Amino acid sequence: MSPEPYTEEEEALLDRMARGVVERRLEVPAIFMLESMKPLSFVGSQLMVFFAPVVGAFYQGPTYDRIAKLLERRGTMEILIRKIEAAMDAPPDDGGEAKDG
C-alpha cells in the first residue's frame, strides 16, 4: 500500500511552513524538534483536533485544520524536514526588489 501523494495545496503549505522556519532562523531547533517528534506526529495531530475549539476562539482559518490533517499522515515530518533543509540551501528571497549597495 503506497502512501497517498500530497496535493499541490498541501505541498504549498509545507513549503510555506519551511520558508517561515528559515526566515525566522529557527532551522536547527525546528529540525531537532521534528526529528524527536516523528513517532508522535499522529498523537500531535489528534491533540490539534482536540484543541481546535479553543484555538478557534483566537485564530480563524482553514490552515490549522490542514496542518492537523497533514500531521496525521506518516512521513509528513520527514518531508517537512527535507523542505526546511532545501529552503536553507536556497538563495534568499528578497521579494523581487533590487537593493542598492
Backbone torsions as a table, in degrees:
resi	resn	phi	psi	omega
1	MET	NA	109.7	-178.2
2	SER	-83.2	148.9	-179.8
3	PRO	-66.8	148.1	179.2
4	GLU	-69.0	131.7	-179.4
5	PRO	-68.6	154.8	178.8
6	TYR	-79.6	144.0	177.3
7	THR	-76.2	166.9	177.6
8	GLU	-60.2	-37.9	179.1
9	GLU	-64.5	-42.0	178.7
10	GLU	-66.6	-41.7	177.2
11	GLU	-60.6	-43.3	180.0
12	ALA	-63.7	-39.4	178.3
13	LEU	-64.5	-44.2	178.1
14	LEU	-63.6	-40.4	177.2
15	ASP	-62.2	-43.5	-179.5
16	ARG	-64.0	-39.5	177.8
17	MET	-64.6	-43.7	-179.3
18	ALA	-63.6	-44.4	178.7
19	ARG	-62.7	-38.5	178.3
20	GLY	-62.6	-39.6	177.7
21	VAL	-63.9	-45.9	-177.9
22	VAL	-67.5	-40.4	178.8
23	GLU	-61.1	-32.2	179.9
24	ARG	-89.4	1.0	180.0
25	ARG	58.2	42.1	179.3
26	LEU	-111.2	27.1	-174.6
27	GLU	-58.8	-51.5	-175.1
28	VAL	-64.4	-51.0	178.9
29	PRO	-63.9	-34.6	-179.7
30	ALA	-66.9	-46.0	179.8
31	ILE	-63.8	-42.5	177.9
32	PHE	-58.6	-47.0	-179.2
33	MET	-65.1	-44.5	-179.0
34	LEU	-63.8	-41.0	177.6
35	GLU	-61.4	-43.0	-177.6
36	SER	-74.0	-22.9	-176.8
37	MET	-96.8	-1.4	-178.2
38	LYS	-48.9	-49.8	-178.0
39	PRO	-65.0	-18.6	-175.8
40	LEU	-107.7	13.9	-175.3
41	SER	-61.8	-38.4	179.5
42	PHE	-66.2	-41.7	178.7
43	VAL	-62.4	-41.9	178.0
44	GLY	-61.2	-40.1	179.1
45	SER	-65.1	-37.4	179.4
46	GLN	-70.0	-33.1	174.3
47	LEU	-65.5	-38.2	177.2
48	MET	-62.6	-40.4	178.1
49	VAL	-65.2	-41.8	-179.9
50	PHE	-61.7	-42.3	-176.9
51	PHE	-88.4	2.8	-178.2
52	ALA	-54.7	-42.6	179.2
53	PRO	-62.7	-36.5	179.5
54	VAL	-70.7	-46.4	179.6
55	VAL	-63.5	-35.7	-179.9
56	GLY	-60.2	-23.7	177.8
57	ALA	-70.2	-24.7	-177.9
58	PHE	-108.2	-27.0	-174.2
59	TYR	-135.3	122.6	177.5
60	GLN	-110.4	125.7	177.8
61	GLY	162.7	153.9	-177.6
62	PRO	-78.0	-12.9	-175.8
63	THR	-61.9	-40.5	-179.9
64	TYR	-56.9	-47.0	-179.9
65	ASP	-66.0	-37.7	179.0
66	ARG	-65.0	-40.3	178.7
67	ILE	-64.7	-42.6	178.5
68	ALA	-60.5	-42.2	178.4
69	LYS	-64.3	-40.8	179.6
70	LEU	-63.4	-40.5	-178.1
71	LEU	-67.8	-20.7	177.2
72	GLU	-67.3	-24.4	-175.1
73	ARG	-86.7	132.6	178.4
74	ARG	-65.2	134.5	177.3
75	GLY	99.0	-11.3	-178.2
76	THR	-64.0	-39.0	180.0
77	MET	-61.0	-44.7	-179.6
78	GLU	-63.8	-40.5	178.7
79	ILE	-65.1	-41.6	178.6
80	LEU	-63.6	-40.4	176.9
81	ILE	-60.3	-46.0	178.8
82	ARG	-61.8	-38.9	179.9
83	LYS	-68.8	-35.8	175.7
84	ILE	-64.7	-44.6	179.1
85	GLU	-63.3	-38.5	178.2
86	ALA	-67.7	-38.7	179.2
87	ALA	-67.6	-30.7	176.7
88	MET	-65.3	-37.3	-177.6
89	ASP	-82.6	-17.2	-178.2
90	ALA	-74.6	149.8	176.0
91	PRO	-64.1	146.9	-178.8
92	PRO	-63.1	142.6	178.2
93	ASP	-89.3	115.0	-177.7
94	ASP	-94.2	13.4	177.5
95	GLY	76.0	13.6	176.6
96	GLY	82.6	4.1	-178.5
97	GLU	-98.2	132.6	175.6
98	ALA	-80.9	136.5	-180.0
99	LYS	-103.0	132.7	176.4
100	ASP	-86.0	133.0	-174.0
101	GLY	-85.2	NA	NA
